[in-house]
Amino acid sequence: MDDTKIGSFAVLVGVIYLLAKIELYKSLLPQNTKIIIFSFSAGRLGILASSFLFPKPAKSEGLGYIFLSAGRKTFLLPCIIIFSINFYFFPYETIFSALSSAIFGFLSLRRINGLTGDVLGAICEISEIVFLTTNFVIKSAQF
């Protein structure tokens, strides 16, 4: 980002995010070790899906521009493969994770007129935490 100063709310959100992710992993890992691999792939799926759906970079420089300049067709096959594998093992988690990344990408397109590298990183992290939270809710609902 252009502003190098860190905000107090950004630090607060970052700490809460890390604590939530640690607690989710602590509660989900004893029963299901596959969750680690699939939550990471859900984050990357969020980046691929957002890049395919909204291929417009917000700036003409930076990592987001470099990533998005690969072209829309480049993201389609990996997106289908990762979605299919994730959906086979974790269907609800994959759907909610993909929807959250699409919503966040759409908001970025409307607010800053495209995607940046920072937005793609945020999409990755949001997709992961939505995947983990959905899995936690599903596991908690089953007695």
C-alpha positions as a printed Julia matrix, in Angstrom:
143×3 Matrix{Float64}:
   0.0     0.0     0.0
   1.09    3.55   -0.47
   0.84    4.58    3.18
   3.55    2.9     5.26
   2.11    3.83    8.65
   0.36    1.08   10.58
  -2.98    1.82   12.16
  -4.1     0.75   15.6
  -7.25   -0.89   14.21
  -5.15   -2.85   11.71
  -3.02   -4.21   14.55
  -6.13   -5.07   16.57
  -7.77   -6.88   13.65
  -4.52   -8.69   12.89
  -4.17   -9.94   16.46
  -7.81  -11.03   16.64
  -7.45  -12.78   13.28
  -4.35  -14.69   14.39
  -5.92  -15.7    17.69
  -9.1   -16.86   15.94
  -7.11  -18.89   13.43
  -5.02  -20.52   16.17
  -8.13  -21.42   18.16
  -9.88  -22.82   15.1
  -6.9   -24.99   14.25
  -6.62  -26.13   17.87
 -10.23  -27.2    17.97
 -10.36  -28.79   14.5
  -7.01  -30.54   14.18
  -7.42  -33.41   16.64
 -10.37  -34.84   14.71
  -9.4   -33.96   11.15
  -5.82  -33.45   10.0
  -6.87  -32.87    6.36
  -8.28  -29.51    7.38
  -4.84  -27.88    7.3
  -4.18  -28.74    3.65
  -7.67  -27.95    2.46
  -7.9   -24.63    4.31
  -4.68  -23.49    2.62
  -5.96  -24.62   -0.76
  -9.26  -22.81   -0.1
  -7.31  -19.59    0.37
  -5.48  -20.09   -2.9
  -8.76  -21.03   -4.57
 -10.12  -17.68   -3.41
  -7.26  -15.89   -5.16
  -7.76  -17.89   -8.36
 -11.54  -17.44   -8.38
 -11.32  -13.7    -7.75
  -8.65  -13.34  -10.42
 -10.83  -15.21  -12.9
 -14.06  -13.37  -12.04
 -12.52   -9.89  -11.7
  -9.35   -9.79  -13.84
  -8.96   -6.02  -13.7
  -5.95   -4.73  -11.73
  -6.54   -1.54   -9.75
  -3.11   -0.16  -10.63
  -0.73   -0.51  -13.55
   2.1    -1.63  -11.27
   2.71   -3.93   -8.32
   2.25   -7.62   -7.6
  -1.47   -7.6    -8.25
  -0.87   -6.22  -11.74
   1.82   -8.82  -12.43
  -0.41  -11.66  -11.22
  -3.52  -10.5   -13.05
  -1.67   -9.75  -16.3
  -1.28  -13.53  -16.84
  -4.77  -13.49  -18.33
  -8.15  -14.85  -17.43
  -7.73  -18.21  -19.2
  -4.69  -18.98  -17.06
  -6.81  -19.16  -13.9
  -9.69  -21.3   -15.19
  -8.19  -24.81  -15.17
  -6.45  -24.56  -11.76
  -9.62  -23.04  -10.32
 -11.76  -25.94  -11.57
  -9.28  -28.56  -10.34
  -8.85  -27.08   -6.85
 -12.58  -26.42   -6.49
 -13.43  -30.0    -7.49
 -10.97  -31.56   -5.04
 -11.97  -29.27   -2.18
 -15.66  -29.75   -2.94
 -15.3   -33.53   -2.85
 -13.93  -33.51    0.71
 -15.5   -30.34    2.16
 -18.52  -29.24    0.08
 -20.12  -26.61    2.35
 -16.81  -25.12    3.42
 -15.68  -24.78   -0.19
 -18.9   -23.09   -1.29
 -18.87  -20.55    1.54
 -15.18  -19.87    1.07
 -15.58  -19.31   -2.69
 -18.6   -17.05   -2.11
 -16.71  -14.95    0.42
 -13.82  -14.47   -2.0
 -16.2   -13.52   -4.81
 -17.98  -11.0    -2.58
 -14.71   -9.48   -1.41
 -13.41   -9.3    -5.0
 -16.64   -7.62   -6.12
 -16.39   -5.07   -3.31
 -12.81   -4.35   -4.27
 -13.82   -3.88   -7.88
 -16.52   -1.4    -6.85
 -14.46    0.49   -4.24
 -10.97    0.72   -5.74
 -11.79   -0.2    -9.34
  -9.94   -3.52   -9.42
  -7.73   -5.9    -7.48
  -4.31   -5.25   -5.97
  -1.77   -7.58   -4.42
  -2.93   -6.53   -0.96
  -6.53   -7.33   -1.86
  -5.53  -10.75   -3.23
  -3.68  -11.47    0.03
  -6.7   -10.4     2.04
  -8.93  -12.62   -0.1
  -6.64  -15.55    0.63
  -6.79  -15.0     4.39
 -10.53  -14.35    4.43
 -11.2   -17.5     2.38
  -9.12  -19.55    4.82
 -10.86  -18.25    7.92
 -14.31  -18.66    6.34
 -13.4   -22.25    5.43
 -12.24  -22.99    8.98
 -15.19  -21.23   10.62
 -17.69  -23.08    8.44
 -16.04  -26.38    9.3
 -16.11  -25.49   12.99
 -19.82  -24.62   12.83
 -20.63  -27.85   11.01
 -18.62  -29.96   13.46
 -20.16  -28.15   16.44
 -23.69  -28.72   15.14
 -23.11  -32.48   14.96
 -23.5   -34.03   18.37
